[in-house]
């Protein structure tokens, strides 16, 4: 994968996160809530549903340590495994 993040649709990202063990919680007009339990606690993220392709900044925030904790390498691993 190149240095930047790939263009990925919200549906594809939600599918990849589900494959990685994330569970869909609430669905609202602004997005879908996903959560996953870790030994250090539960992480929660919201994937917006109003856009087809996620803006780079939004994708970067979802992959950040504060939300999913996957980072660029984690996304690459998910794409290689389930993509």
C-alpha positions as CSV (number, residue, x, y, z in Angstrom):
1,X,0.0,0.0,0.0
2,X,1.2,3.5,-0.7
3,X,2.1,6.0,1.9
4,X,-1.4,7.4,1.9
5,X,-4.7,5.7,3.0
6,X,-6.8,3.9,0.3
7,X,-10.2,5.2,-0.7
8,X,-12.6,3.0,1.0
9,X,-16.4,3.1,1.1
10,X,-18.3,3.2,4.4
11,X,-19.9,-0.2,3.6
12,X,-16.5,-1.8,2.9
13,X,-15.0,-0.4,6.2
14,X,-18.0,-1.6,8.2
15,X,-17.6,-5.1,6.6
16,X,-13.9,-5.2,7.4
17,X,-14.4,-4.1,11.0
18,X,-17.1,-6.8,11.4
19,X,-14.7,-9.4,10.1
20,X,-12.2,-8.2,12.7
21,X,-14.7,-8.8,15.5
22,X,-16.4,-5.5,15.8
23,X,-20.1,-5.6,16.6
24,X,-22.7,-3.2,15.2
25,X,-24.5,-1.3,17.9
26,X,-26.8,1.5,17.1
27,X,-27.7,2.7,13.6
28,X,-28.5,6.4,13.5
29,X,-29.0,9.0,10.7
30,X,-25.4,10.2,11.2
31,X,-23.7,6.8,11.3
32,X,-23.3,3.2,12.5
33,X,-21.8,2.6,16.0
34,X,-19.4,-0.3,16.3
35,X,-17.7,-1.7,19.4
36,X,-15.1,-4.3,20.3
37,X,-14.0,-5.6,23.7
38,X,-10.3,-5.5,24.5
39,X,-8.5,-6.5,27.8
40,X,-8.0,-2.8,28.5
41,X,-11.7,-2.0,27.9
42,X,-14.3,-1.5,25.2
43,X,-13.5,0.6,22.2
44,X,-16.3,2.4,20.3
45,X,-16.3,4.1,16.9
46,X,-18.9,5.6,14.6
47,X,-18.6,5.2,10.8
48,X,-20.6,7.9,9.0
49,X,-23.2,6.8,6.6
50,X,-23.9,10.0,4.6
51,X,-20.9,9.7,2.2
52,X,-20.0,6.9,-0.1
53,X,-16.2,7.2,0.1
54,X,-14.9,8.3,3.5
55,X,-12.8,11.4,3.5
56,X,-9.1,10.8,4.4
57,X,-9.3,12.7,7.6
58,X,-12.4,10.8,8.8
59,X,-10.8,7.4,7.9
60,X,-7.6,8.5,9.7
61,X,-9.6,9.4,12.8
62,X,-11.5,6.1,12.8
63,X,-8.2,4.2,12.5
64,X,-6.6,6.3,15.3
65,X,-5.6,5.0,18.8
66,X,-8.6,6.7,20.3
67,X,-11.1,4.9,18.2
68,X,-10.2,1.5,16.6
69,X,-6.5,1.6,17.2
70,X,-5.8,-0.2,13.9
71,X,-3.8,2.5,12.1
72,X,-2.6,2.2,8.5
73,X,-1.0,-1.2,9.0
74,X,-4.0,-2.6,10.7
75,X,-6.2,-1.5,7.7
76,X,-3.7,-3.0,5.3
77,X,-3.8,-6.3,7.3
78,X,-7.6,-6.3,7.2
79,X,-7.7,-5.6,3.4
80,X,-5.1,-8.4,2.8
81,X,-7.0,-10.9,5.0
82,X,-10.7,-10.1,4.2
83,X,-10.5,-7.6,1.4
